[in-house]
Amino acid sequence: MKKRHEQKLIILSMLMILALNIPLILLFDSSKPLFGFPITYIYIFSACLFSIGTTYLIVKKYYE
């Protein structure tokens, strides 16, 4: 894997650290459910799914 693609994964890791930081999670903390689930859970799981999907695409496309 080239250095450039490793840098993409490092940037993605930094974004996930910021996305899963407590002050940002508390912005989505509300008592109203969406599809029967709390919005906080939906935010956390969608951020994780985004991270997994993006990592998969980077590794699949650029693995040498």
PyMOL commands that set and color helices and strands:
alter all, ss='L'
color gray80, all
select helices_A, chain A and resi 3-19+22-27+39-62
alter helices_A, ss='H'
color red, helices_A
select strands_A, chain A and resi 33-34+37-38
alter strands_A, ss='S'
color yellow, strands_A
deselect
rebuild
show_as cartoon
